[in-house]
Amino acid sequence: MAVVLTVLVLFFAGFVAGFILLVMGAINFDFSNSEIPPGVNQPAKLRIIHIILISTAVVGKILENIGICTQVSFVRYMQGRKTLGVDPKLFIEDLWFEKVPVRIYQPKAPSASPRRGVMFFHGGGWVFGSIETHEKLCRSIAREGDSVVVSVGYRLAPEHKYPAAYEDCLNATQHFLQHLQHYGVDPARVTVCGDSAGGNLAAAVSQTLAGRSDLPKLRAQILLYPALQALDFNLPSYQQNRGVPLLFRERAAFYVLQYLNGNATNLEEVLEGSHIPIDIKLNYQKWVSPDNIPAKFKLRGYKPRVLLDCTTEVFEKVKRFCEPNLCPLLAEDSVVQQLPESFILTCEYDVLRDDGLLYKKRLEDNGVRVTWYHLEDGFHGIINSLHSDWLSFPSGK
C-alpha cells in the first residue's frame, strides 16, 4: 500500500511539475515576443497583467488538450467570475431586449428631468468579454454620469459568427430607443458607447441608425480605442506596437477572423496584406492609408509596405471585410455625414490607434463634430484596469 501511495504521489508531483514547466515555457515564449515601451506609465503593472492573461490562456489550452474544457470557455470563466454585489446608489436589473440579454443600471436618486441613456457594448475581440467583465465600468458611468446604462450581452465568436454580435447590439438599441419613457430617459440624449470590439459595434450601430426617421436620433457615439477596419494590418500603429500588451498585432487579426469566419484560417495572408485584391485596396485607399495618418505618428520606426495582391480563393473567405457593418471605416460618405457628434479615444501604444485616427479624419472631413482624446502613455485595454484597485493606471481612470 505504501509503495502504491508513493507512486501516486510521485506521479502527481511529476504531473504538477510538468504542468508548471509548460505554463512557464509558454509565458517565456510570449515574453520573448512582447515589448513594454519606455513611454508606458507603471510598466511593472502592465507586465503583471500580461503574465496573468498569458497564464490563464496557457492553462486553458492545457485543459483543452486533456479534454476537460475548451480554452475559450476557461478564459471566459476566469474573466467573469468576480461579482461586485449590491450598489447602494444604483438599481441593477437583468432583462432581455429582443432575445438579447442586457443589464440595466439606473441611479436611485430621483431626477427632476429625464436622464441620459447609454447603450454600452463591451470589448474582448468579439470572442471574450461580457456584461460581468465591464460591470465596474458601467456602474461608474451610471453613477458619475447620472445616466441610465444598458450593457449588452451580445453573442460571441467563434460560436456565433458575424453578423451575430452586430445584430444583437442593433436589436437591443432599437428596443431601448422604442421604450425610453419606461426608463426615464431623454430621447434627445441617448449615446452608444463601446471599447475595442465594442467600439466597432457602437460605430456600426450608429451608422445603421443614422438614416432612420422612425427612432430618436442618437446624441453621440463614444468609441474607446475602436477596431474599425481589417484591410490593412501594417498601418504605422500595427508595426510600432505589434508586440505591446495587451493586444498583439497577430491577435488583433486572429480575433477579427474568429468573428468573421469562426476560425483563423488565412491569418498569414491577412497579416501580410494579401487577402484583399489590389484594385479594392486602391478603391479604399482614400480612407485606409498611412497617408492619412499625421506624420508625428510615423516616427517610431514605421516602414511603408508594398501592396500585395491576393488569390480569388482567399478573398472569397474574407470579402465581407469590405462590409461597413463589420468594418465601419469603409462606410460611404453619405452615411458618415449623418453620424452624431463623436468622441474617440486612442492610445499611443495600441495597434488600433490608427483605426481611431483614420475614423477621426473621415468624420471631420464629412462635417461631423469630433472630440478626440489621445493617451500618450496609454495601451490597449487600459480602461479595464478599473476592475482592479492595485493594478489600475491613472490614465485608465
N, C-alpha and C positions, 0 to 999 in steps of 0.2 A: 504493500500500500504506500509506504514511504517513497519507494522508487517511482511509482506512478505519479505521486504528487510532485516529486522533484522534477520529473519530465515535463509535467504540465506547467509548472512554474517557469522552467527554463524556456519552454515553447512560448508562453505568454510574454516573458521578458524579451525574447528574441523578436516576437511579433511587434511589440511596442517599440523596441529599438529600431527595427526596420521601418516602422511607420514614421517615427520621428526623423530618421535619415532621409526618407522620401520627401517629407514635408520641407526639411531644411534644404535639401538639394534643389527642390523646385523654387524655394524662396531665393536661394543664391543665384539660380539661373535668371530669375526675374529681376533681381537687383542688378545683375551684370548688364541688363538691357534698359535700366532705368536711370534717371538723372533728376536730382533736385537742384534747380537753378539757384545761383547765389542771390538772386533777387527775391526769393520766397522768404517771407517773414516766418520765423519759428520753424526752420526746416526739420528739426528733430521730430516735431509733432506730425508733420506730413509723412515722414518716414515710418513712424509708428502706425499711422492709419493705413499706410501702404502694406506694411507687414501683416496687419490684421486681415485686410482684404485678400492678400495672396494666400495666407494660411487657410482662410475659410474656403477659398476656391480649390486649393490643393486637397484639403480633407474631403471636400465634396466629390472631387474626381476619384479619390481612392475609394470612397463609399460606393460610387457608381460602378467602379471596376469590379468590386466584390459583390455587387448585386443588391445592396441594401436600399439605395435610393439614387435618383439622378443628381448630378452636380447642381443643376439649376434649382431643383426643389430644395436641396440642402441650403444653398446660398440664400434663397428666398426666406426659408425658415429662420435662419440666423439673423437676417436683416430685420425681420418683422416681429421678433419675439418680445421686444421691450414695450411695455404698456405704461402709460402715464397716469392713469386713474382719473378721478373726477377733477374738473377745473372749476373753482369757485366763481369764476367770472363768466363762464360760458355754458349755454345749453348745447349739448353734443348729442346728435341723433344719427343712427344709421338707417338709411332708406334706400329705395330703388327708384331711379328715374328711367322710365322706358327700358326696363330689364337691365339697367346698369347700376351697380352698387355705388352709393355715394355716402359721404359723411358730411353732415351739415353742422357748422359751428356758428352759434348765434349769441351775441352778447346778452347777458342777463339784465343789465341796466336798461331802464326804459329810455326810449328815444322820442324826442318831440317831433321828429320828421323821419321819413323813410331812410333807411341806411344804404350804404354802398353794398354792392354784391360782387363777389369774386368767385369765378369758376377757376379752380386750381387743378392742373394736370401735372402729376409727379414725373420726375425723371427716372432714369435707370436703363437707358438704352432700349426701351420698348420690351426688354426681357426681364429686368428686375424692377425693384421699387414697388410701392403700394401705398394705400392710404396710411398704413401704420408707419412707414419709413419717413413720411413727411408730416406726421402728426404734430410735432412740436412747432414746425414752421407755420402750418395752417392755424394753429392756436394763436401764435404770435400775430399773424396777420389779422385775425378776427379781433383779438384784444386791443392791439395797438392801433389798428386802423378803424376800430369801431365798425366792423364790416361783417356781413353775413357771408361766410366762406363755404363753398361747396367743393369738397375734394372728391375727385372721380376715380373709382377703382376700375379702370378700363382693362380689357382683356390683354394678356401679354403674349409675346412671341417666345419661343417658336411654335407653341401650341396653336396660337391664333395669329395668322399672318395678316399683313396689310391687305385691306384697309380696316381691320377689326378695331384697332385702338382708336384710329381717327373717327370711325363711325360711332363708337361708344361716347367719345368726347363730344361729338357734334350732337348726338341724340340727347345726351344729358343736358347740354347747354340750351338746346331748343326747349326742352321741358321746363327748365328753370325760367327762361325768358317768358314762357307762357303762364307761369304761376308766381310771378314776383310779388303780387299783392299778398299772397298767402304767407310769405316770409318777411313782409315789411320792408321790401327793397325798392328803392327808387329806380324806375325804368330808365332814367337818363344817366345812371351811374353804375352800370354793370361792366366789369372788365373780365377778360380772360388772361390767365397767368400760368406760366409753366417754366420749369428748369430743364435744360438739356433736351432729352427726347420730349419732355413735357412742353418745352418751348416750341419745338417743332409742331406739336399737336395744337398748341394755342394759336400759332401763326396760321395753320391750315384751317382751323375752325373759324378764325377771324376772317380769312379770305372768303370762305364759303358763305358766311352770313353777311358779308359786305353788301351784296346785291339784294338782300331780302327786304321786302317792304312790309311783310306781314308780321314782323317781330321788332321789338325795340332795338335800336341801333346800339352797338357796343360803344361804351365810353372810351375804352382804351384796350390795348394789348400790351402785356408785360412779359418780355422774353428774356429769361435769365440764361446766359451762355447757351443759346439755342443751336440745335443741329438743323441746318436748313437746305443742304444740298448734298448729293452723292456723286456728282460728276467729276470732281477734282479733289483727290486726297493728297495733292502735292502743292497746295497753296502754301504761302510762307509759314503760317502758323502750324500747319501739319508737319512741315520739315523741321521747324525750330523746336517744337515741343513733342516730337514723336515719342520720346521716352519719359515724358514728365507725368508722374502720377497726378490725378487718379484715373486719367483716360489716355491710354496709349493710342497712337495713330492706327495701329493694326486692330485694336479693339473697337475703335470707332467704326471702321469698315465692317468688322465682324458683326457688330450689333445691327447695323442697318441692313445687312444681308439676312440676318435672322428675322428681322421684321418683314422684309420683302418676301423671302422665299422659305423661311423656316429652316434654313441651313446656310453654311458659309462657303458653299461651292462658288468658285471663281473669285475667291478672296485675293489671290495674287494679281489677277487681271485688274480688279478694282483698285488695288493699291498702286499699281504701276500706271494706271490710266488707260488700259487697253480694253475697256469694257463698253465704251461709247464710240460710235463712228466719228471720224474727224469732221464730217460735214455737220453733224448735230452739235458737236463741241463748238465749232465755229459759229453756229447759229446762236448759241447761248453765251458766247464769249463776251458779248456786250454786258452781261450780268455776272458771269462767273469767270473772273480773270484776275490774275495778280496785278494787272494794270490798274484795277480799281481799288487796290489797297494802298493807303498812304505810304510814302517812301520810308517814314520812320519805323514802320513795322517790318521792313525788309532788311534791317541792319544786322540782325543776328544770324548771319550765315545762310541766307536764302540763295538758292541756285535755280534759275529758270529751267524748266524741263521741256524737252521736245515732245510735241503732240504725237501720240501713238494711235494707230487705227486698231480696229477690232474685227473679230470674225462675226458673221451673222449668227452663229450658234450661241456665242457668249452674249451678244446683245439681246437675243430673244429672251434670255433668262433674267435680264436686268432692265429691260426697256422701260419698265414702269418708274424707274428713277427719274424719268422726264415728266412725271405727273406732279403738278403743284401740290396735290393733297399729300404727297409723300415728300416732295422737295419744294417747299413754299417759295424759295428764292427764284423759281422758274415761272412764277405766275405772270400773266400778261399785264402790261401797264394799265389797261382798262380796269383790272381788278385791284391792283396796288393803289391806284388813285382814290379808290373808295374806302380805303382802310382807315380805322380810327387813329387818334393820337397814340403814339407808341413809346414805350420805354424799353431800351435794350441795354443789358449788362454784358460786358465782355471782360475776360481775364487775360492778362498778358501771357501767362504760362499755360495756355489751353489750346489744344488742337482745333477747337471750334471757334476760336477768336475771330478768324477771318470770315466765317459764315455770318457772324453778327455784324462785322464791318461792312460786308457786301450788302447785306439787307438794309442797313442804316442808309447807305448811299442810294439804294433803289427807292426807299421810302422818301427820302429828301428830294431826289430827282423828280418824284411824282407829286410833290407838294404836301406830303404828309408830315406833320409836326413830330419830331423825334427828340426825346430826351435820352442821351447816351451817357452811361457811366462806365468808366474803364478802371478796373482794379490793377494797378501797376504791379502789385505783388500777389495777385490772385492766381488761382489754379482751378481746374475743372472740379466742380462739386464742392466748392468752399462753403456754400450756404448750408450744406448738410452738416457742417461741423456744429451747427446749433444744437444738434442732438446730444452733444457731449459737453459737460461743464469743463472738463480738464483737457479736452482735445479740440477746443474751439479756437478760432482765429479772429483777431479784431476786424479784419476786412470782411469776413463772413457775417459777423454781427451787424 
